[in-house]
Amino acid sequence: MQTICQINSERMYNRIMRLAKIGKVNDTGVQRVALSEEDKDAQVLVIEWMKEAGMIVSHDHFGNLIGRKEGKSPSLPSVMIGSHIDSVRNGGRFDGIIGVIGGLEIVQSIYDADISHDHPIEVVAFCEEEGSRFSDGLFGSRGMVGKIKREHLGLKDEDGISRYDALKSFGFGIDPDLIEQSVRKAGDIKMYLEMHIEQGPYLDANDYPVGIVSGIAGPSWLKVRLKGEAGHAGTVPMNLRRDPLIGTAEVVIEVESLCMADPNAPTVGTIGKMAVFPGGNNIIPESVEFTLDIRDIELVRRNNVIQKIEEKIKHVCKSRGLEYEIERFVDEKPVKCSENLVDSLREAASSIGIAAPVMVSGAGHDAMLLAKITDIGMVFVRCRDGISHQPKEWAEIADILLGTKVLYKTVLKYL
């Protein structure tokens, strides 16, 4: 199925900017964490746009917002387009958003042109992709493919509110007691497509407006706690201290060293969050908790780095008289995109006269979870200087338009 592409870039830009006002921080920042009042306001707006595109709107019990336009054969598996509208803390205006807005624009174009199609088409805004509230990302997509357990609902945010309670009070008919009813299985979804800003510098540095993703690096998230003994900062000699913060510093340096050991490998490691207890300026810390994010496109290499980090933690704790706890709370394998979809996306790009390099995603995306039950394809849109997860994040609407056109042509091929 092919037809003339009628993608309205002005409408997309206006919608992106309207969403950017919800949870706005200073001039260009956005803070819209999952299941918050800001998230609800944003979802109400997206629901309105879904209805304008002729979609039936619902939420599943994982909090995923789903718009569905039926095809001539509603029993056929759906073609799904998705991303997220939650943000990191003090984030940008384009991360996740362009994937949802692009998906809406594709369905709007199909609806306005009265294009007939066999398969249903769904646009999904996944719940808590970022993990900024409950430190547990990709929640909605993990739920949709059956990877959420009851204990994940018990996680609490900084205010002591559990994810269960946040879901229960969010409205829209969401009931976390019924999550099993919202799990999709293989055969329910024909394919999953996602458009996202690259969040890295490659496209911008090489003057490509869009890229085609061949695979997604698997993130492993660990929570580490080192425990020593608190004491007076002025009276305990340095050689008698059991200071977990100094031990943590050794581990942090080791993480950087291990991830940089092979200059040709895309291994990356990040300590993004750290809490020192009790936190007094004249108290030797009693304990330190920190998160660790390790990613690589090769599973064996990634796991080898994690093993070496764990060995370093054990060695440091033994030499400094510390205790330790290590919890791995996200552990996703690297995934490959469907070769057929990669080829289709490249053909679509070529048909509108653009060269789109095939590349690997270092960032995790909802697509990597959907790969467990269906074929996936992803389009990257360049972002200025590769900046993301902060207020300077920017993508040109001309590039977003091209990415949407590539997705549009691919969707029509499979509807």
N, C-alpha and C positions, 0 to 999 in steps of 0.2 A: 504494500500500500504506500503510495507516494502522492503528495499534493503540494501546492504552493505553500511555503512557510510564511505565516503571518504572525510573527512574534513581535510584540509591542514593547520595545525597550523602555519607552517613557513610563509605561505602566509599571514595569518591573522596578525601575529606579525609584519611582514614587513610593512603591510598597516597601522597598528596602529602607528608605528614609523614614517612613511612618513607623516601622517597627523599631528603628533606631532611637526614636523618641521615648519608647517605653523602657524604663530603666536607664535613661540617659545619665551619664556621669561627665560633668564638665562639658566641653565642646563636642568631643567625638567619641567618648568612651561609652560603653554599655555594660550594665551589670544586671543580668536577668537570670538568676539561678532557677533551677527546676522547682516546680510546684510552689512557687512564690506568687504573691499578688501580681508582680510584674509579668511573670510567666502566664498567669491566667488572663491578664489584659491582652497580652500578645496573642494568645490562642483565640480569644473572642474575635479579634480582628482577622486572623487567618481563617477562622470558621466562616466569617462573612464572605471572604474572597472565594473560599471553596464553594459556597452556595451559589455565588455569582457564576461560577464555572460549571454549574449543573451537577454538582457532586452531592451525594448523600453523605452527611458528616456524622461521625461517631468517635467515641474513645474506647479503647480496649482497657482492660483492668490493670495494665502496666502503666497507664497514663499516656499512651501513644495517641496522638490526634490523627485520625484517618479520614481522608476524603475519598469517596469511591464513585466513579462514573461507570455505570453498567455497560456491558457490551451486548451484542445480539444474543450471545450465549453466556448468560451469567454463571453457569456452572463451570466454565473454563477457568483455568488458573489466571490470576491477574498479572498484568504488567505493573510493577511497582516502582515508583520514583520516591526518593526520600532523602532526608537529612535531619537537621535539628534547628530549633530556634532558641534554646537555652544558651547562655554565654558563660565564659569564665568570669571570675571577678575582675572588674575593670578591664573588660575585653573590648573587642572591636565590633564593627557594624556588619561584617560580611561573612564571618565564619559560620557555616551551617545555613545561614539565612538564604544565601543565593541558591542552594539546592532545593529548598522548599518553595521559594518564589519562582524559580525556574520550572519546577514541576507543575506548579499552579498555572503558569503561563502556557505551558504545553497543553494542558487540559483545557484551558480557556480558549486557546486557538482551535482545538479540535471541536469544542462545543460551539463556538461562534460560526465555524465553517460547516457545521452540521455533518461532520465526517462520520460515516458509519464504520464501526469496528466490531470484531467478534469478541475479543477478550475484554474483560473489565480492566479499568486502569485505576490504580490507587496512588494517592500522594500522602506520604506519612511524615509527620513531624515527630521524631522519636523523643521520648522522655529522658531527660538527664543524660545526654551524650557526654557532656563535659565532666560530670562527676564533681562539680564545684560545691555542691551542697552536702552530699553524703560521702564524698571521697570514694566514689564507686561508679566509674563512668560506664557509658554504653549500656545503661540500665534497660531502656526500653527495647532496644534491639536484642539484647541478651534474653529478655523476657519473651519476646516474640518467637525466638527459636528454642525456647525451653531450657534456658541455662540459668534461670533465677530460682533460688531455693528460699524457703520461708525465712531462714536466718538473715537473708539480704534485706528483708523488710524491716528488720529490727535495728538497722544502722541508724544512728542519731546525728543530727547536725550540731552546730556549735551552740545552739540554744536548747539542746536536749530534746528536740522534736524528732520522733522516729519517722522513717520513710513510710511505714505503715500508716501512721496518723496523718502524715502530709497527703498521701494518696486518698485516704478515707475522707478528708475534709476538703479536697480540691473541687469536688462537684463533678458535673458532666456524667453522672452515673458510674463513676469509677468505684470499684469495690475490690480492694486487695485480697479479700477472702475468696475471690473467684478467679484468681490469676490463671488457674489451669485452663479455664475456658478460652483464654486469649492466646494460647500457644498455637502457632502455625506449624504445619508439617510439610515434608517434602511433597511436592505436587500441588500445593496450594498457590504457589507463586511461580509464574513462568520465568521471570527474571527480575532482578533488582538493579536499578540504575541510580547513580548518585553524582551530582555535580558539586564541587567544593573548591574553594580557593586552595592554591597549592600549599600555602603556609611555609614555603621555602623559597630560596632565591633563584632556582635553576631557570624557570621560564622567563622571569624578568631579565636575568643576566644575559640570556641568549635570544631575547626578543621574540619569544613565542607567546601568542595570546592564550593558547590552550595546550594541554597535554593529555595523553591517554594513559591511564594507569594500568600497569601489567600485574602488579602485586602490592600487597600491603604488609609492612613490617609488623610483627607481633609484639605488642607491649606486655611486659610483665611488671606488675606493681607490687612492691613489698612495703610492709610497715615494720620498722626496726625500732626496738627499744633497748637502750643500754642503761643499766642501773648500777650506781656506785654508792657513795656515802656523802651526804651533805655535811658541811662544816663551815667554820668561820673563815672568811677569806683572809684574815690577817694573822691567824694563829696556827693554822695547820701547815707544816712544812711541805714544800713541793714534793719531796720524795716519799712522803707518807700519804699522799692524797690518792683517793679512788675517784677520780674525776671523769664522769662519762662524756663530758663535752670534749675534752682533749682526745679521748678515745674515738669519739665520733669524727673529729677532725682528721684523724689518721685514716679512717674509713673513707671519708669524702675524697681525700687525695688519691686513695687507691682506686676509687671508682673512675676518676678522670684518667688515671694512668692506664687502667685495663681497657677502657673504651677507646683510647687513642693508640693502643699497642699495634694495631694493624692499620696503616694509613689508607689502605685500599678497601677496608670494610666500612659499611655504613652504621656500625654499632654506635649507639648513643646512650648516655646515662645521665639522669637528672635527679638531684635531691631538691624537690620543689617545696617541701613543707617541713618545718622543724619546730619542736616545742621543748623548751628547757624548763624543768621543774626544780625548785619552786620559783625561780626567776628573779632572785634578788641580786642587786649589784654587789652586795658584800657577803654572798653565800656561795660556797662551792656547790654546784648542781648535784642533786640527788639522782636525777634521771634525765635522759634525752630521748625523745621520740622523733623519728624522721621518716619520710616516705622516699622510696627509691623507684625510679621508672627506668627500665632497661628495654631497649628496642633493637631489633635487627630483622632483616628479611630472611636470614638463615637461622633456623631454630636451634641447631646444635651449637653454633657459635654463641648465640645469645645465652643459652643455658650454661655453657662453659664459663662465660663471664660472670654469671650469677653465682655459680659454684665457687669461683675464685673470690668473689666478694664475701660470700658466707664464710669461707676459710679465713679471710682477713679479719672478719668480725670476731671469730672464735679466737684467733691468735691475739688480737688486741685485748680482748676481754681477759684472756688467761694471763697475759703479761701485766695487766693493770689491775687485776683483782675485781673485775666487773662481771655482772650478770647480763645476759642478753635474751631477747625474744625476737624471733623473725616470723612474720606472717606474710604469706603470698596471697593477696586477695583479688588480684586480677592476673590471669595467665592465659593469654590468647596466642595461638599459633599464627605464624605468618600465613597469609593466604594468597592464592593466585587468582587473578580475574579470568573469566571465561575467554579462551582464545577466540571463539566465534564472536563474542561481543567486542573484544579488542579490535578485531578485524572490521566489524561493522561500524564501530565508532571512528576508526581511521578512514574508512570509505566515506562516511558522512562528512568528516572534516575535509577530505580531498574534494568532495563534490561542491563545497562552498568556497574552494580555492585557498585553503589554509593548510600549512604543514604543521602537524601535531606530533611531537616526539612521544615515543612510548617510554614510560618512566615508572619508577617505584615510589610508593608513598611511604614516607617515614612515620607519618602520623597515623593513628588508628582512626577508623571510621565505622559507622554503623554497617557499611557494606561488608566488612570482614565477618560480622556475625551472621548476616543473611546468607553468606557463602556456605553455611552449614546445611541449608535446605534448598538453595537454588543457585543458578548462575548469576554472577555479578559483573557489572561494568562501571567504570568511573571516569569522569572527565574532570581534569583540573583546569582552573582559571588562574592566570598569573595574578599575583598581588605585589604591590609596589615594594621593592627592596626585599621581598620575601617576608615582610613583617606580618605577624599575626599574634593573637592572644594579647593584644594591647591596643590602646586607643588610636595609634597611628596606622592601624590596619586599613588598607585601601585597595579596592579593585575597580578598574574602569568599567563603566556600563557597556562600552563597546566590546570589551572582552567577555563580559557576562553574556551579552547577546550572542556572540559567536558560540560560546559553550552551550547555550540553550538551544541554538539551532542544530548543533551536532547531536545533542540529546534528542531533540524533536524528530529529526530524520531517522534516528535509530529506533525510537519508539514506534513510529509509523510502520517501520519494516516488520515489526513483530506483533502488532495489534491484530 
